[in-house]
Amino acid sequence: MKGLLKYLPYIILLIFTLSRTVENKTRKAVGEPCDCESQRCICKYFSDCQMQYDRDDINYCNRKQGIVCCKEPKIIFDPPAQLASEFACQKYTEMISNDCAREFITGGELARAKEFPPAALVGRFNMETKKHDWICGGTLISERFVLTASHCAKTGVINRVRLGDLDFSSNKDDEGVQEFSVSRLISHPQYDSSNYNDIMLLELNGTVTFTDYVQPACLLTPSWTVYNTGVFWAVGWGAVDHSTNMSPQLRRVQLRKLENCGPIANEAYNLLHGLSERTQFCTHGKTNDTCKGDSGGPLLITFPSKEEKYKCLYMVAGIISKGQIECSGQDVPSLHTNVTAFVRFIEYHVWPTKNNKS
């Protein structure tokens, strides 16, 4: 017995360490799906969860941060497709793999292979030096088109798009990479330098092959906005900390929609006509945010967790228009183009039909 008592402190320490390890592995972030009583549940801050819990009935996603597994009304997805982009989204479910289990890393910054297959690098290739100059991000939305921000073209010619790359400074992860020249830039006709209508389509000089590394995102159409919870994954190669250079590694950050941000955005970004609530919206991250180089990249949301048919697809809800000027040094919101407001413009060029040319 005395011999056992000698090792008791070590046993206690081992049990404590194991319990903390299990707790860390099971932690989830806001917006991630969670399991509760065989229905759709999602991780939310306790204050945002409309369900009333008894003290003993709380299922935590992250107890330390007060994030609980919140029951949500059961949503039946799969309405009849009406728009060209919705028909395309249905077609994508038959063109991509249905094996895409996503286990987001709580608090992580670096994206993993196959985690965000719609993410695109946008820039230019110098034929003389044989070097790339990546300047913005983008979102693959079809076999031939990438969605980005119009202001990305202000810095010079855009002639290259790369898909499926996690680290553009290395060739070690290039098994899923596809690169294309750009045959046409289609900026919104009402775009100017005043930050409004900051949306552009890039037509690729070739057809993308959909793989586990490269897949399109569906458009968040007006009839699908019911699935927009105001929590987004922003993805890009933007600058980190106080650097002015793009990060070579693909990063991701979770952002939340910021309501009533007009006065702050007007002051931060000199919006001549104020915030356009129909075509723009703001977000803010809890600890991190978007920055220089993230421009043009996507704000992504997932389909409802019970929708097996669409589980491997994202919807693109926004285009990063203005990120932090000084990375991690400002407490101002990021400004984004609302994709839903431009569905008609996008469809006119990407899926030209008689219906959307009227």
GIJO-V197060 format. One record per pair of residues at least 6 apart in sequence whose ideal C-beta (glycine too) atoms are under 8 Angstrom apart, sorted by the first residue. I is the first residue (numbers start at 1). J is the second residue. Records with the same first field share a line. If there is no record, write none. Layout:
I=J  J
//
This chain:
23=63
27=61  62  106
28=34  43  61  62  67  104  106
29=43  61  62  67  104  106  107  254
30=43  44  45  61  67  231  254  256
31=42  43  229  231  254
32=42  43  61  104  106
33=40  41  42  43  305
34=41  42  43  59  61  69
35=41  69
36=59  69  71
37=71
39=71  72  74
40=71  72  74  75  304  305  306
41=69  70  71  72
42=69  70  72  229  305
43=61  62  67  68  69  70
44=67  68  70
45=65  66  67  68
46=66  67  68
47=66
48=70
49=68  70
50=70
51=70  71
53=68
58=68
59=68  69
60=67  68  69
61=67  68  69
62=106
74=306
75=226  227  304  306
77=227  303  304  306  307  310
78=307  309
79=223
81=87  89  90
82=223
83=221  223  343  347  356
84=347  350  351  353  355  356
85=141  218  219  221  343  346  347  350  351
86=218  221  223  224
87=351
88=142  216  218  351
89=218  219  310  313
92=210  215  216  218  313
93=309  310  312  313
95=210
96=210  215  312  313
97=212  312
98=308  311  312
99=312
100=114  212  311  312
102=115  302
104=115
105=112
108=252
109=251  252  253  288
110=249  250  251  252
111=119  166  235  249  250  251  252
112=166
113=166  173  176  213
114=176  212  213
115=252
116=233  235  250  252  300  314
117=140  164  211  212  213  214  215
118=139  140  141  215  216  217  298  300  314  316
119=137  138  139  140  163  235  236  250  297  298
120=137  138  139  140  146  148  161  162  163
121=134  137  138  160  161  162  163  165  168  237
122=134  135  136  137  138  146  148  152  158  160  161  202  296
123=132  133  134  135  136  158  160
124=132  133  135  156  157  158  159  160
125=131  132  133  159  160  181
126=132  133
132=160  162  168
133=156
134=162  168  237  246  293
135=152  155  156  158  246  293
136=148  149  152  158  293  295  296  297
137=148  235  236  237  238  293  294  295  296  297  298  320
138=146  147  148  161  202  296  297  298
139=146  147  148  217  297  298  300  316  319
140=146  147  163  208  214  215  216  217
141=147  216  217  218  219  316  346  350
142=208  216  350  351
143=207  208  210  216
144=203  204  206  207  208  350
145=201  202  203  204  349  350
146=161  201  202  204
147=199  200  201  202  298  316  319  339  346
148=199  200  201  202  296  297  319
149=198  199  200  295  296  319  320  321  337
150=187  188  191  197  198  199  200
151=191  193  195  198  295  321
152=158  200  295  296
153=185  187  200
154=193
158=182  185  202
159=181  182
160=179  180  181  182
161=179  180  182  202  204
162=168  177  178  179  180
163=177  178  179  180  208  213  214
164=176  177  178  211  213  214
165=173  174  176  177  250
166=173  249  250
167=173  248  249  250
168=237  248
169=248  249
170=248
175=213
176=211  212  213  214
177=213
178=208  209  214
180=204  205  206  208
181=204  205  206
182=202  203  204  205
183=203  204  205
184=202  203
185=200  201  202  203
186=200  201  202  203  349
187=199  200
188=197  198  199  200  342  345
190=196  197
191=197  198  199  200
194=271  272  273
195=269  270  271  280  321  322  335
196=271  273  276  279  280
197=279  337  342
198=319  321  337
199=319  337  339  342  345  346
200=296
201=346  349  350
203=349
208=214  216
210=216
215=312  313
216=313
217=298  300  313  314  315  316
218=224  310  313  314  315  316
219=315  316  339  340  343  346
220=227  228  301  315  316  317  339  340
221=340  343
222=340  343
224=315
225=340
227=301  303  304  315
228=301  317
229=301
230=256  257
231=254  255  256  257  301
232=254  255  256  257  283  299  300  301  317  318
233=252  253  254  255  299  300  301  314
234=252  253  254  255  283  285  289  290  294  297  298  299  300  320  334
235=250  251  252  297  298  300
236=250  251  290  293  294  295  297  320
237=246  247  248  249  250  251  293  294  297
238=246  247  251  290  291  292  293  294  295  297  323  327
239=245  246  247  291  292  293  327
240=247  251  291  327  328
241=327  328
242=326  327  328  329
243=327
244=292
245=293
246=292  293
247=293
253=285  288  289  290
254=285  286
255=283  284  285  289  290  299  334
256=283  284  285  286
257=281  282  283
258=281  282  283  284  333
261=275  281  282  333
262=274  275  277
264=282  332  333
265=271  275  280  282  332  333  335
266=274  275
268=322  330  332  333  335
269=322  335
275=282
278=338  341
279=337  338  341  342
280=321  335  336  337  338
281=318  335  336  338
282=333  334  335  336
283=289  299  318  333  334  336
284=333  334
288=328
289=323  324  328  334
290=297  320  323  324  334
291=323  324  327  328
292=323  324  325  327
294=320  323
295=320  321  322  323
296=319  320
297=319  320
298=314  316  318  319  320
299=316  317  318  319  320  336
300=314  315  316  317
301=314  315  317
302=314  315
303=310  311  313  314  315
304=310
305=311
316=339
317=338  339  340
318=336  337  338  339
319=336  337  339
320=334  336
321=335  336  337
322=334  335
323=334
324=330  332  334
339=346
344=356
347=353  356
348=356  357
//
